[in-house]
Amino acid sequence: MRFSLFAFFAPEGYPYFAGFGIVTLIFGVEWGWLAIIPGLLLAFMFYFFRDPERETPREEGYICPADGRIIVAENLYEDNYLKKDSMLISIFMSPMDVHVNRAPCDCTVRLVKYTKGSFKKAFTEHAFHKNEHISVVMEEEGGGNLLVRQVAGSIAQKAVCRKKPGDRLKRGERFGMIKFSSRVDVYLPPDVKLQIALGDRVRAGETILAKKA
């Protein structure tokens, strides 16, 4: 549990709070009721950068790394980092979703790779091929690597990974976020038993995506 003035907000939101707060104050002093315009934007920033506590279930299984809607669940060969058959699960996050990302299992971060790109619609198939993204390779306790990819979208302009190679993560622990609408791809072992279906709404740190075979 975190205890601070901004305990319920992601730190990536602090500059936005300060910027829109100052603009709202200036508008209030200079133009009175017009302060409602930046004030509403400030309120949205507080809403968007919210970071509620989540209770990770004790039930075994890979935890969802992002809030949103399941848009892809398919077996494929991951040829960039894992070099093996994998189960790809993609979660699309709208601007209304919590955008903080969490680890799907107990693991050690082995690689954090930023790839520059465009900002096309994140819900398109395999959007990461063209969009800016961060690939995070995680070594699961007991062996085996997973890949979590934070993909920026048409509104999102920045993905943030707070961890570096060698850092350890607990199942459900925060490791980063993506600002505004975006998606997260997670590559699991190919023989997992899915606990979700296309179109399902999921919550980071709480929803179990899949269980080991």
CORCORBEL-V496670 format. One record per residue. OMEGA is omega as a letter, one per 30 degrees, with the letter a starting at -180 (NA if undefined). BURIAL is 1 if it has 24 or more other ideal C-beta (glycine too) atoms within 12 Angstrom, else 0. Layout:
BEGIN
omega=(OMEGA OMEGA)
burial=(BURIAL BURIAL)
END
This chain:
BEGIN
omega=(a l l l a a a a l a l a a l l l a a a l l l l l l l l a a a l a l l a a l l l l l l l l l l a a l a a l l l a a l l a l l a l a a l l a l a l l a l l l l a a a a a a l a l l l a a l l l l a a l a l a a a a a l a l l a a l a l l a l a a l a a a l a l a a a a a l a l l a l a l a l a l l a l l l a l a l a a l a l a l a l a a l l a l l a l l a a l l l l l a l a a l l l l a a l a a a l a l a l l l l l a a l l a a l a a l l a NA)
burial=(0 0 0 0 0 0 0 0 1 1 0 1 1 0 0 1 1 0 0 1 0 0 1 1 0 0 0 0 0 0 0 0 0 0 0 0 0 1 1 0 0 1 0 0 1 1 0 1 1 1 1 1 0 1 0 1 0 0 0 0 1 1 1 1 1 1 1 1 1 1 1 1 1 0 0 0 0 1 0 0 1 1 0 0 0 1 1 1 1 1 1 1 1 1 1 0 1 1 1 1 1 1 1 1 1 0 1 1 1 1 1 1 1 0 0 0 0 0 1 1 0 1 1 0 0 1 1 1 0 0 1 1 1 1 1 1 1 1 1 1 0 0 0 1 1 1 1 1 1 1 1 1 1 1 1 1 0 1 1 1 1 1 1 0 0 0 0 0 1 0 1 1 1 1 1 1 1 1 1 1 1 1 1 1 1 1 1 1 1 1 0 1 0 1 1 1 0 0 0 1 0 1 1 1 1 1 1 1 1 1 0 0 0)
END
